[in-house]
Amino acid sequence: MTTHWLIEFTDELMRITDDLDQTRAAEFVRKVYEAGREAGHREAAEGGEHSGW
């Protein structure tokens, strides 16, 4: 069975930080996911490629 992406990344974030509980870490991971998803949709609609860093 595969671990759900939200649990996987929440657990990883909690391992690398000292002051996040599971709820706050999950909220942050979900916020980052949604921002990335929206950016991807916007870039696809504009016909552009990933802008990168």
C-alpha positions as CSV (number, residue, x, y, z in Angstrom):
1,M,0.0,0.0,0.0
2,T,1.3,3.4,-1.0
3,T,1.4,6.3,1.6
4,H,-0.8,9.2,0.6
5,W,1.2,12.1,-0.7
6,L,-0.1,14.5,2.0
7,I,0.9,12.1,4.8
8,E,4.3,11.4,3.2
9,F,5.3,15.1,2.8
10,T,3.7,16.1,6.1
11,D,5.9,13.5,7.9
12,E,9.0,14.7,6.0
13,L,8.3,18.3,6.9
14,M,7.9,17.4,10.6
15,R,11.2,15.5,10.5
16,I,13.1,18.6,9.2
17,T,11.5,21.1,11.5
18,D,11.4,21.4,15.3
19,D,8.3,23.4,15.9
20,L,5.5,22.1,13.6
21,D,2.7,19.8,14.8
22,Q,1.0,17.5,12.4
23,T,-1.9,19.8,11.8
24,R,0.2,22.9,11.0
25,A,2.6,20.8,8.8
26,A,-0.3,19.3,6.8
27,E,-1.8,22.8,6.3
28,F,1.5,24.0,4.9
29,V,1.9,21.0,2.6
30,R,-1.6,21.4,1.3
31,K,-1.1,25.2,0.7
32,V,2.1,24.5,-1.3
33,Y,0.4,21.8,-3.3
34,E,-2.5,24.0,-4.2
35,A,-0.3,26.9,-5.2
36,G,1.8,24.6,-7.4
37,R,-1.3,23.1,-9.0
38,E,-2.8,26.5,-9.7
39,A,0.5,27.7,-11.2
40,G,0.7,24.6,-13.4
41,H,-2.8,25.2,-14.7
42,R,-2.1,28.8,-15.4
43,E,1.1,28.0,-17.2
44,A,-0.6,25.3,-19.3
45,A,-3.4,27.7,-20.2
46,E,-0.9,30.3,-21.3
47,G,0.9,27.8,-23.4
48,G,4.1,28.3,-21.5
49,E,6.5,25.9,-19.9
50,H,7.4,25.7,-16.3
51,S,9.0,29.0,-15.3
52,G,11.5,27.2,-13.0
53,W,13.5,29.0,-10.3
